[in-house]
Amino acid sequence: MSRSVLGPVVRPLAACFLLASGSLGLPAQAQEMGSREWAQATRDERLGWFRDARFGMFIHWGLYAVPGGVWNGTNHAGAGEWLMHSAKITPADYAPLQAQFNPVEFNADEWVRIAKAAGQKYIVITSKHHDGFALFDSALTEWDVMGTPFKRDIIKELADACEREGVVFCVYHSIMDWTHPDYLPRRGWDNRPTGTADFDRYREFMKGQLSELLSGRYGDMGILWFDGEWEDTWNHDLGLDLARHVRTLQPSIIINNRVDKGRRGMEGLDGEGEWEGDYGTPEQEIPASGLPGVDWETCMTMNGSWGFHQNDHHWKSAESLVRNLVDIASKGGNFLLNVGPQPDGRIPQASIDRLTAMGDWMETNGESIYGTAASPFNRAPSWGRVTQKPLPEGKTRLYLHIFDWPTASAGATMVEFTLPPFKNAWSNARLLGNTGFRVMPGAEAGTVLLPAEAPSAVASVLAIDLEGAPEVVALFTAPAADGSVNLAARDASLAGQLRYEDRFDNIGYWTDSMGRVWWEFAAPAGTYEIHCMVAATAAEGGGRFAIELDGSTVAQVDIPATNGWGDFTNVKAGTVHMENQDPHTITIRAVDKPRMALMNLREVRLVPAK
């Protein structure tokens, strides 16, 4: 088989089974209980470091960095590591990239130092992405880094650098493989014959490569991060078998839920059924209420691409990334933030700049992220987010991350801040990084005095110690100074396929007509106009939605077409009358969805009627 005809060469599989032999294996207790039952019983112990870490670096790197999202002069937006798929490149045409991959500026120690300075406690790198190319020295294929001009084991160098710096080393490994001759299904443009393809043989090859990665050469790994499990050739039983294989090699390893079929879209975890894997993996989104009862980790890009893309300059701001980290921690999750190194081996400067800014914030405020648990409150306060941490003698420390600092009157040196409602006695209130200011009780109960100027323009952190476990009072969105109730997309509760999108600050992916979104709020009795900020293209979106107050429909609205999914317009959706100031729930649901998606929804505002 020559590369020019069939693509990358795979060596015989005899080594697969030899690598799994020796002293490795499941503990005796695991053999008695069964691999899956043992993994569930030891989850708290194995995930201890993961729950403390909260912040990690994702690295997508491979041959796709060389073209950087451009193929034969055509730009493929967002393609990066998916370029082979997006540009419909055959394995034979893709194979020459191996001879062009020569990242002479790669420095594993520098990469780890960048991650560590940002406050990231673990690194997850693509050992093999969907194109099947291995960044490590594999005895089972020539389609690896040793077949490039570089001829250095990148995974080994990075694993060693992580060990030197005390950063937990982890790897991503794709189940899907677009170039292996035995992987099925094939892409529609792949012109190789399929008559001899054998998916079971491919599975043994994959197990063999995982044996290479987990046999000790690369140390004890923290996480095996699977992906590409969604195709029909993969199923639950195969996921169980693969997880057992991995745990046989390294019993203490953490495995994400993508080893199995327990993922629904980008939400990260299907709450129904018994799926293999230790935690859920929301992608490019932060679940509105986290994933209660399970461990989870949001993976996200800094721009619009995972792998390096030479024309993708749509970078998120450092402020947005810090607040995403805080938001995720406040909901009990981890933040796995991606970098896509350049073909020469350097991390793009735009990524370094943002990581440096995050590291500056973490140097002062890291204690409010590491080792914390989700907020004890039922929803996020309007001014920011909350995390908590247990203290000795049964006390609890709340960390109040204040995004919107209260406005001081002209000439004032202090400003009053209202604490979120709890019943505990409190003490030892202090601003992180601002040791020169003494936080004191305000004139009103449940308030404190803070400096007029915020310590951080991004998120200032007020730590306050409570006696005992938090005894909190439910939080509801309150009216603004003009009496209006502003219900933002970021603060909504979601059901169905819906998800919050940071790019346009909206609720999107309303592809499921059963999807609904709701907010809890409190407002004075009276009549209010309902205003909705919506976007929908004529070709793909539109339809009709209903607005419900406390379970009763108060309006139905036709969605106007706008000039794009990011082009929002205000729709006045009628009025609603509230008889009392009790907490209320407003819900928006689809009535009919004639095309691909209903709409993007940025905000609902209740404005006092004149």
Order of alpha helices (4+ residues) and beta strands (2+ residues): alpha-alpha-alpha-alpha-alpha-alpha-beta-beta-beta-alpha-alpha-alpha-alpha-beta-alpha-beta-alpha-beta-alpha-beta-beta-alpha-beta-alpha-beta-beta-beta-beta-beta-beta-beta-beta-beta-beta-beta-beta-beta-beta-beta-beta-beta-beta
